[in-house]
Amino acid sequence: MLITHSILPGIIVTVLGVIFNWIVLILSGLSYSLHVIIDTFDWGTNFFYFPKKQVGLKLLITKDEFANISTHLSQYKRPGSFFDKKYYGNTRVILIEVLIFISMIFFISIFALNYFFIIIIYFIFLGFHLQRHFNLKRIESS
């Protein structure tokens, strides 16, 4: 479990933003923290890092899958395919992703129209995720 999937980096970035009175760091830290909190719903996350215990609802993985993860991962050519299938195969997750995207467009349009070009970055990362998704699907189907 990586420290990047704990709340600690978000807290550190937020505190640095407060110390340096830099709103960009404050918002980045809060966004990072929100991402980690959202991660507790789908797979669970190593929220505080040091206890090395995964916490959260784990809505995308059953108790059996979580307890016997090695067995379930071995059914795929690439272990990432298991998580990819569970994530992109869930209609609710896709709906939430679309709603978050629409909200992002709305809020940027209302509060930060000068920075609308930043949405290009979103599409770059979306392209990365979709390329990975379709590559894993291709590998599993061959």
Secondary structure, 3 states (H helix, E strand, C coil): CCHHHCCHHHHHHHHHHHHCCCHHHHHHHHHHHHHHHHHHHHCCECCCCCCCCCECCCCCCCHHHHHCHHHHHCCCCCCHHHHHHHHHCCHHHHHHHHHHHHHHHHHHHHHCHHHHHHHHHHHHHHHHHHHHHHHHHHHHHC
